[in-house]
Amino acid sequence: MATRAKVTLTYNDLKNSAITQILALCKNISGSSDIPECMRKGYVKQFKHWTGGTNFILSDSTAVYDVTEQTVRTTFDNFLVACGINTKSTQIPTTRGLINFWNNVSSFCTAYIRLAAGGFPENDPPKRFIFDNSVSIPSAIPTTLNKEEETITADDINNLFMYVKRASADASKIKAMVYNMQSFCSCSSSSSSSSCSSSVFIGYMKLGD
């Protein structure tokens, strides 16, 4: 217990640190939202030519919506309850508990935080990290790994790593934008116009430089 006695941070301190970083990272939090129009519901990009043109309309189901800070906090709290961590708010974590906590946070972020990218402008589409609460809550790390002990074995590390790896593989990390294409044509000689529409996926993603 000598190592633990030197630690002053409690689980509540760790929780506050984690949620502060999550809120700062996600750009679709109400009140401080920074989501470009090309990711918003109702966005339309029009290209015209002499015979008509084409509208690219963002599908409502793939648009980015704002979430409240309280929603993020409540979702995080519910996850920590499932992990058995919320009952330890005033407790100082052991080495094992500390590793377990951050692995659970990693699993939470992998499930709920996604990278969204708009389709326009095509040469440099905007990208934002967003909080997506439409997903199912990820499983907590098995309680067998949630013991409050200073000693942690190689098997513990391997099991924790395999859990996080599995959680990461099961989660979708990219939110793709889908735009419906609507073509229109016109005939100036008769002052009439007609239109036709179709749906296409033109999700555009550029990661890195």
Long-range contacts (C-beta under 8 A, 24 or more apart in sequence): 1-150, 3-95, 3-150, 4-92, 4-94, 4-95, 4-150, 7-92, 7-93, 8-92, 9-92, 9-93, 10-89, 10-90, 10-91, 10-92, 10-93, 11-85, 11-88, 11-89, 11-90, 11-91, 11-92, 11-93, 11-97, 11-101, 12-89, 12-90, 14-93, 14-98, 14-101, 14-102, 15-76, 15-80, 15-85, 15-89, 18-76, 18-105, 19-72, 19-73, 19-76, 22-72, 22-76, 22-109, 22-113, 22-131, 23-69, 23-72, 25-113, 25-129, 26-72, 26-113, 26-129, 26-130, 26-131, 27-128, 27-129, 27-130, 28-64, 28-65, 28-66, 28-67, 28-128, 28-130, 28-131, 29-66, 29-67, 29-68, 29-69, 29-72, 29-131, 30-66, 30-67, 30-68, 30-69, 31-69, 33-66, 34-128, 35-64, 35-66, 35-116, 35-128, 35-130, 36-118, 36-126, 36-128, 38-118, 38-119, 38-120, 38-125, 38-126, 38-177, 39-63, 39-64, 39-116, 39-118, 39-126, 39-128, 39-177, 40-64, 41-65, 45-119, 45-120, 45-179, 51-185, 51-186, 52-183, 52-184, 52-185, 52-186, 52-193, 53-183, 53-184, 54-181, 54-182, 54-183, 54-184, 55-181, 55-182, 55-183, 55-184, 56-119, 56-120, 56-179, 56-180, 56-181, 56-182, 56-202, 57-179, 57-180, 57-181, 57-182, 58-177, 58-178, 58-179, 58-180, 59-177, 59-178, 59-179, 59-180, 59-199, 61-178, 62-175, 62-176, 62-177, 62-178, 62-203, 63-177, 64-116, 64-128, 64-130, 64-175, 67-131, 67-133, 71-131, 71-133, 72-131, 72-133, 75-112, 75-133, 75-137, 76-108, 78-137, 79-104, 79-108, 79-137, 79-138, 79-140, 80-104, 82-137, 82-139, 82-140, 83-140, 83-141, 83-146, 84-140, 84-143, 84-146, 85-146, 88-148, 91-148, 93-148, 94-148, 94-149, 94-150, 95-149, 95-150, 95-151, 95-152, 96-145, 96-147, 96-148, 96-149, 96-150, 96-151, 96-152, 96-156, 97-146, 97-147, 97-148, 99-152, 99-156, 99-157, 99-160, 100-141, 100-145, 100-146, 100-160, 103-141, 103-160, 103-163, 103-164, 104-140, 104-141, 106-164, 106-167, 107-138, 107-139, 107-140, 107-141, 107-163, 107-164, 107-167, 107-168, 108-138, 110-138, 110-164, 110-167, 110-168, 110-171, 110-173, 111-135, 111-136, 111-137, 111-138, 111-167, 111-171, 114-172, 114-173, 114-174, 114-175, 115-173, 115-174, 115-175, 115-207, 116-174, 116-175, 116-177, 117-174, 117-175, 117-176, 117-177, 117-203, 117-204, 117-205, 117-206, 118-177, 118-204, 119-177, 119-179, 119-202, 119-203, 119-204, 122-204, 124-206, 125-204, 125-205, 125-206, 127-206, 127-207, 130-175, 132-175, 135-171, 135-172, 138-167, 138-170, 138-171, 139-167, 174-205, 176-201, 176-203, 176-205, 177-203, 177-204, 178-202, 178-203
